[in-house]
Amino acid sequence: MNSRQAAMVKLVDTLLLGSSARASRFESEWRHVIY
């Protein structure tokens, strides 16, 4: 994973963590796709 992708993941994580609890399920799915 290059630095641009890492920055994208960090941004998405920040947005999701800043959202309501409904985003937590999506975050876990997103992490599953990434890793």
PDBQT receptor file of N, H, CA, C and O in Angstrom, charges set to zero:
ATOM      1  N   MET A   1       0.845  -1.195   0.000  1.00  0.00    +0.000 N 
ATOM      2  CA  MET A   1       0.000   0.000   0.000  1.00  0.00    +0.000 C 
ATOM      3  C   MET A   1       0.880   1.244   0.000  1.00  0.00    +0.000 C 
ATOM      4  O   MET A   1       1.723   1.417   0.880  1.00  0.00    +0.000 OA
ATOM      5  N   ASN A   2       0.680   2.103  -0.984  1.00  0.00    +0.000 N 
ATOM      6  H   ASN A   2      -0.005   1.963  -1.699  1.00  0.00    +0.000 HD
ATOM      7  CA  ASN A   2       1.520   3.302  -1.060  1.00  0.00    +0.000 C 
ATOM      8  C   ASN A   2       0.981   4.418  -0.170  1.00  0.00    +0.000 C 
ATOM      9  O   ASN A   2      -0.086   4.286   0.429  1.00  0.00    +0.000 OA
ATOM     10  N   SER A   3       1.719   5.502  -0.092  1.00  0.00    +0.000 N 
ATOM     11  H   SER A   3       2.586   5.609  -0.579  1.00  0.00    +0.000 HD
ATOM     12  CA  SER A   3       1.366   6.595   0.824  1.00  0.00    +0.000 C 
ATOM     13  C   SER A   3       0.024   7.235   0.466  1.00  0.00    +0.000 C 
ATOM     14  O   SER A   3      -0.720   7.663   1.348  1.00  0.00    +0.000 OA
ATOM     15  N   ARG A   4      -0.282   7.297  -0.841  1.00  0.00    +0.000 N 
ATOM     16  H   ARG A   4       0.322   6.949  -1.557  1.00  0.00    +0.000 HD
ATOM     17  CA  ARG A   4      -1.558   7.895  -1.241  1.00  0.00    +0.000 C 
ATOM     18  C   ARG A   4      -2.723   7.048  -0.751  1.00  0.00    +0.000 C 
ATOM     19  O   ARG A   4      -3.713   7.571  -0.238  1.00  0.00    +0.000 OA
ATOM     20  N   GLN A   5      -2.595   5.724  -0.914  1.00  0.00    +0.000 N 
ATOM     21  H   GLN A   5      -1.791   5.300  -1.330  1.00  0.00    +0.000 HD
ATOM     22  CA  GLN A   5      -3.650   4.824  -0.435  1.00  0.00    +0.000 C 
ATOM     23  C   GLN A   5      -3.776   4.909   1.081  1.00  0.00    +0.000 C 
ATOM     24  O   GLN A   5      -4.883   4.901   1.619  1.00  0.00    +0.000 OA
ATOM     25  N   ALA A   6      -2.639   4.990   1.768  1.00  0.00    +0.000 N 
ATOM     26  H   ALA A   6      -1.739   4.997   1.331  1.00  0.00    +0.000 HD
ATOM     27  CA  ALA A   6      -2.648   5.084   3.230  1.00  0.00    +0.000 C 
ATOM     28  C   ALA A   6      -3.368   6.363   3.660  1.00  0.00    +0.000 C 
ATOM     29  O   ALA A   6      -4.133   6.355   4.624  1.00  0.00    +0.000 OA
ATOM     30  N   ALA A   7      -3.122   7.451   2.947  1.00  0.00    +0.000 N 
ATOM     31  H   ALA A   7      -2.500   7.457   2.164  1.00  0.00    +0.000 HD
ATOM     32  CA  ALA A   7      -3.773   8.716   3.270  1.00  0.00    +0.000 C 
ATOM     33  C   ALA A   7      -5.277   8.616   3.040  1.00  0.00    +0.000 C 
ATOM     34  O   ALA A   7      -6.065   9.160   3.814  1.00  0.00    +0.000 OA
ATOM     35  N   MET A   8      -5.673   7.920   1.974  1.00  0.00    +0.000 N 
ATOM     36  H   MET A   8      -5.033   7.479   1.346  1.00  0.00    +0.000 HD
ATOM     37  CA  MET A   8      -7.091   7.727   1.681  1.00  0.00    +0.000 C 
ATOM     38  C   MET A   8      -7.756   6.951   2.796  1.00  0.00    +0.000 C 
ATOM     39  O   MET A   8      -8.836   7.318   3.259  1.00  0.00    +0.000 OA
ATOM     40  N   VAL A   9      -7.108   5.870   3.231  1.00  0.00    +0.000 N 
ATOM     41  H   VAL A   9      -6.231   5.572   2.855  1.00  0.00    +0.000 HD
ATOM     42  CA  VAL A   9      -7.658   5.041   4.304  1.00  0.00    +0.000 C 
ATOM     43  C   VAL A   9      -7.785   5.854   5.580  1.00  0.00    +0.000 C 
ATOM     44  O   VAL A   9      -8.789   5.765   6.286  1.00  0.00    +0.000 OA
ATOM     45  N   LYS A  10      -6.764   6.646   5.870  1.00  0.00    +0.000 N 
ATOM     46  H   LYS A  10      -5.948   6.719   5.296  1.00  0.00    +0.000 HD
ATOM     47  CA  LYS A  10      -6.805   7.468   7.088  1.00  0.00    +0.000 C 
ATOM     48  C   LYS A  10      -7.944   8.474   7.008  1.00  0.00    +0.000 C 
ATOM     49  O   LYS A  10      -8.639   8.707   7.997  1.00  0.00    +0.000 OA
ATOM     50  N   LEU A  11      -8.136   9.068   5.840  1.00  0.00    +0.000 N 
ATOM     51  H   LEU A  11      -7.571   8.879   5.037  1.00  0.00    +0.000 HD
ATOM     52  CA  LEU A  11      -9.210  10.037   5.664  1.00  0.00    +0.000 C 
ATOM     53  C   LEU A  11     -10.569   9.370   5.836  1.00  0.00    +0.000 C 
ATOM     54  O   LEU A  11     -11.446   9.891   6.526  1.00  0.00    +0.000 OA
ATOM     55  N   VAL A  12     -10.731   8.219   5.204  1.00  0.00    +0.000 N 
ATOM     56  H   VAL A  12     -10.019   7.796   4.644  1.00  0.00    +0.000 HD
ATOM     57  CA  VAL A  12     -11.999   7.489   5.310  1.00  0.00    +0.000 C 
ATOM     58  C   VAL A  12     -12.259   7.077   6.750  1.00  0.00    +0.000 C 
ATOM     59  O   VAL A  12     -13.377   7.205   7.249  1.00  0.00    +0.000 OA
ATOM     60  N   ASP A  13     -11.210   6.579   7.421  1.00  0.00    +0.000 N 
ATOM     61  H   ASP A  13     -10.302   6.475   7.015  1.00  0.00    +0.000 HD
ATOM     62  CA  ASP A  13     -11.356   6.196   8.829  1.00  0.00    +0.000 C 
ATOM     63  C   ASP A  13     -11.803   7.400   9.660  1.00  0.00    +0.000 C 
ATOM     64  O   ASP A  13     -12.678   7.276  10.517  1.00  0.00    +0.000 OA
ATOM     65  N   THR A  14     -11.202   8.556   9.406  1.00  0.00    +0.000 N 
ATOM     66  H   THR A  14     -10.491   8.656   8.710  1.00  0.00    +0.000 HD
ATOM     67  CA  THR A  14     -11.551   9.762  10.151  1.00  0.00    +0.000 C 
ATOM     68  C   THR A  14     -13.007  10.140   9.918  1.00  0.00    +0.000 C 
ATOM     69  O   THR A  14     -13.727  10.494  10.852  1.00  0.00    +0.000 OA
ATOM     70  N   LEU A  15     -13.434  10.060   8.652  1.00  0.00    +0.000 N 
ATOM     71  H   LEU A  15     -12.849   9.773   7.893  1.00  0.00    +0.000 HD
ATOM     72  CA  LEU A  15     -14.817  10.403   8.328  1.00  0.00    +0.000 C 
ATOM     73  C   LEU A  15     -15.787   9.435   8.978  1.00  0.00    +0.000 C 
ATOM     74  O   LEU A  15     -16.810   9.844   9.527  1.00  0.00    +0.000 OA
ATOM     75  N   LEU A  16     -15.463   8.144   8.913  1.00  0.00    +0.000 N 
ATOM     76  H   LEU A  16     -14.632   7.812   8.467  1.00  0.00    +0.000 HD
ATOM     77  CA  LEU A  16     -16.352   7.134   9.486  1.00  0.00    +0.000 C 
ATOM     78  C   LEU A  16     -16.406   7.234  11.002  1.00  0.00    +0.000 C 
ATOM     79  O   LEU A  16     -17.475   7.136  11.605  1.00  0.00    +0.000 OA
ATOM     80  N   LEU A  17     -15.231   7.433  11.617  1.00  0.00    +0.000 N 
ATOM     81  H   LEU A  17     -14.362   7.513  11.127  1.00  0.00    +0.000 HD
ATOM     82  CA  LEU A  17     -15.196   7.538  13.075  1.00  0.00    +0.000 C 
ATOM     83  C   LEU A  17     -15.908   8.808  13.531  1.00  0.00    +0.000 C 
ATOM     84  O   LEU A  17     -16.455   8.860  14.633  1.00  0.00    +0.000 OA
ATOM     85  N   GLY A  18     -15.899   9.827  12.682  1.00  0.00    +0.000 N 
ATOM     86  H   GLY A  18     -15.455   9.785  11.787  1.00  0.00    +0.000 HD
ATOM     87  CA  GLY A  18     -16.576  11.068  13.014  1.00  0.00    +0.000 C 
ATOM     88  C   GLY A  18     -18.082  10.966  12.824  1.00  0.00    +0.000 C 
ATOM     89  O   GLY A  18     -18.828  11.824  13.296  1.00  0.00    +0.000 OA
ATOM     90  N   SER A  19     -18.532   9.921  12.135  1.00  0.00    +0.000 N 
ATOM     91  H   SER A  19     -17.925   9.224  11.752  1.00  0.00    +0.000 HD
ATOM     92  CA  SER A  19     -19.958   9.728  11.898  1.00  0.00    +0.000 C 
ATOM     93  C   SER A  19     -20.630   9.058  13.083  1.00  0.00    +0.000 C 
ATOM     94  O   SER A  19     -20.010   8.820  14.120  1.00  0.00    +0.000 OA
ATOM     95  N   SER A  20     -21.889   8.763  12.912  1.00  0.00    +0.000 N 
ATOM     96  H   SER A  20     -22.392   8.956  12.070  1.00  0.00    +0.000 HD
ATOM     97  CA  SER A  20     -22.660   8.111  13.967  1.00  0.00    +0.000 C 
ATOM     98  C   SER A  20     -22.340   6.624  14.037  1.00  0.00    +0.000 C 
ATOM     99  O   SER A  20     -21.529   6.119  13.261  1.00  0.00    +0.000 OA
ATOM    100  N   ALA A  21     -22.976   5.931  14.964  1.00  0.00    +0.000 N 
ATOM    101  H   ALA A  21     -23.635   6.342  15.595  1.00  0.00    +0.000 HD
ATOM    102  CA  ALA A  21     -22.694   4.514  15.193  1.00  0.00    +0.000 C 
ATOM    103  C   ALA A  21     -23.020   3.659  13.973  1.00  0.00    +0.000 C 
ATOM    104  O   ALA A  21     -22.443   2.583  13.811  1.00  0.00    +0.000 OA
ATOM    105  N   ARG A  22     -23.925   4.109  13.118  1.00  0.00    +0.000 N 
ATOM    106  H   ARG A  22     -24.394   4.983  13.250  1.00  0.00    +0.000 HD
ATOM    107  CA  ARG A  22     -24.297   3.303  11.958  1.00  0.00    +0.000 C 
ATOM    108  C   ARG A  22     -23.118   3.113  11.012  1.00  0.00    +0.000 C 
ATOM    109  O   ARG A  22     -23.101   2.170  10.220  1.00  0.00    +0.000 OA
ATOM    110  N   ALA A  23     -22.129   4.007  11.090  1.00  0.00    +0.000 N 
ATOM    111  H   ALA A  23     -22.142   4.772  11.733  1.00  0.00    +0.000 HD
ATOM    112  CA  ALA A  23     -20.959   3.905  10.226  1.00  0.00    +0.000 C 
ATOM    113  C   ALA A  23     -19.988   2.838  10.723  1.00  0.00    +0.000 C 
ATOM    114  O   ALA A  23     -19.152   2.359   9.957  1.00  0.00    +0.000 OA
ATOM    115  N   SER A  24     -20.088   2.465  11.988  1.00  0.00    +0.000 N 
ATOM    116  H   SER A  24     -20.767   2.855  12.611  1.00  0.00    +0.000 HD
ATOM    117  CA  SER A  24     -19.144   1.500  12.557  1.00  0.00    +0.000 C 
ATOM    118  C   SER A  24     -19.212   0.156  11.844  1.00  0.00    +0.000 C 
ATOM    119  O   SER A  24     -18.186  -0.496  11.651  1.00  0.00    +0.000 OA
ATOM    120  N   ARG A  25     -20.418  -0.263  11.451  1.00  0.00    +0.000 N 
ATOM    121  H   ARG A  25     -21.251   0.268  11.608  1.00  0.00    +0.000 HD
ATOM    122  CA  ARG A  25     -20.550  -1.534  10.739  1.00  0.00    +0.000 C 
ATOM    123  C   ARG A  25     -19.865  -1.430   9.377  1.00  0.00    +0.000 C 
ATOM    124  O   ARG A  25     -19.165  -2.349   8.950  1.00  0.00    +0.000 OA
ATOM    125  N   PHE A  26     -20.076  -0.298   8.704  1.00  0.00    +0.000 N 
ATOM    126  H   PHE A  26     -20.644   0.448   9.051  1.00  0.00    +0.000 HD
ATOM    127  CA  PHE A  26     -19.455  -0.094   7.407  1.00  0.00    +0.000 C 
ATOM    128  C   PHE A  26     -17.939  -0.039   7.544  1.00  0.00    +0.000 C 
ATOM    129  O   PHE A  26     -17.217  -0.541   6.683  1.00  0.00    +0.000 OA
ATOM    130  N   GLU A  27     -17.456   0.571   8.626  1.00  0.00    +0.000 N 
ATOM    131  H   GLU A  27     -18.043   0.979   9.325  1.00  0.00    +0.000 HD
ATOM    132  CA  GLU A  27     -16.012   0.662   8.835  1.00  0.00    +0.000 C 
ATOM    133  C   GLU A  27     -15.402  -0.725   8.946  1.00  0.00    +0.000 C 
ATOM    134  O   GLU A  27     -14.353  -0.997   8.362  1.00  0.00    +0.000 OA
ATOM    135  N   SER A  28     -16.063  -1.605   9.699  1.00  0.00    +0.000 N 
ATOM    136  H   SER A  28     -16.915  -1.384  10.173  1.00  0.00    +0.000 HD
ATOM    137  CA  SER A  28     -15.536  -2.960   9.869  1.00  0.00    +0.000 C 
ATOM    138  C   SER A  28     -15.512  -3.688   8.526  1.00  0.00    +0.000 C 
ATOM    139  O   SER A  28     -14.579  -4.439   8.240  1.00  0.00    +0.000 OA
ATOM    140  N   GLU A  29     -16.541  -3.464   7.699  1.00  0.00    +0.000 N 
ATOM    141  H   GLU A  29     -17.299  -2.854   7.931  1.00  0.00    +0.000 HD
ATOM    142  CA  GLU A  29     -16.574  -4.082   6.374  1.00  0.00    +0.000 C 
ATOM    143  C   GLU A  29     -15.467  -3.503   5.506  1.00  0.00    +0.000 C 
ATOM    144  O   GLU A  29     -14.794  -4.232   4.777  1.00  0.00    +0.000 OA
ATOM    145  N   TRP A  30     -15.278  -2.170   5.587  1.00  0.00    +0.000 N 
ATOM    146  H   TRP A  30     -15.824  -1.577   6.180  1.00  0.00    +0.000 HD
ATOM    147  CA  TRP A  30     -14.252  -1.494   4.805  1.00  0.00    +0.000 C 
ATOM    148  C   TRP A  30     -12.867  -2.031   5.168  1.00  0.00    +0.000 C 
ATOM    149  O   TRP A  30     -12.054  -2.313   4.288  1.00  0.00    +0.000 OA
ATOM    150  N   ARG A  31     -12.607  -2.169   6.469  1.00  0.00    +0.000 N 
ATOM    151  H   ARG A  31     -13.268  -1.940   7.184  1.00  0.00    +0.000 HD
ATOM    152  CA  ARG A  31     -11.319  -2.697   6.920  1.00  0.00    +0.000 C 
ATOM    153  C   ARG A  31     -11.135  -4.132   6.430  1.00  0.00    +0.000 C 
ATOM    154  O   ARG A  31     -10.025  -4.534   6.081  1.00  0.00    +0.000 OA
ATOM    155  N   HIS A  32     -12.214  -4.895   6.404  1.00  0.00    +0.000 N 
ATOM    156  H   HIS A  32     -13.116  -4.568   6.687  1.00  0.00    +0.000 HD
ATOM    157  CA  HIS A  32     -12.134  -6.285   5.942  1.00  0.00    +0.000 C 
ATOM    158  C   HIS A  32     -11.740  -6.314   4.463  1.00  0.00    +0.000 C 
ATOM    159  O   HIS A  32     -10.969  -7.175   4.039  1.00  0.00    +0.000 OA
ATOM    160  N   VAL A  33     -12.265  -5.381   3.692  1.00  0.00    +0.000 N 
ATOM    161  H   VAL A  33     -12.891  -4.682   4.036  1.00  0.00    +0.000 HD
ATOM    162  CA  VAL A  33     -11.928  -5.309   2.265  1.00  0.00    +0.000 C 
ATOM    163  C   VAL A  33     -10.471  -4.896   2.082  1.00  0.00    +0.000 C 
ATOM    164  O   VAL A  33      -9.761  -5.467   1.255  1.00  0.00    +0.000 OA
ATOM    165  N   ILE A  34     -10.023  -3.896   2.858  1.00  0.00    +0.000 N 
ATOM    166  H   ILE A  34     -10.600  -3.432   3.530  1.00  0.00    +0.000 HD
ATOM    167  CA  ILE A  34      -8.655  -3.388   2.732  1.00  0.00    +0.000 C 
ATOM    168  C   ILE A  34      -7.631  -4.431   3.155  1.00  0.00    +0.000 C 
ATOM    169  O   ILE A  34      -6.652  -4.673   2.448  1.00  0.00    +0.000 OA
ATOM    170  N   TYR A  35      -7.861  -5.050   4.315  1.00  0.00    +0.000 N 
ATOM    171  H   TYR A  35      -8.656  -4.853   4.889  1.00  0.00    +0.000 HD
ATOM    172  CA  TYR A  35      -6.906  -6.015   4.834  1.00  0.00    +0.000 C 
ATOM    173  C   TYR A  35      -7.389  -7.404   4.584  1.00  0.00    +0.000 C 
ATOM    174  O   TYR A  35      -6.716  -8.367   4.951  1.00  0.00    +0.000 OA
TER     175      TYR A  35
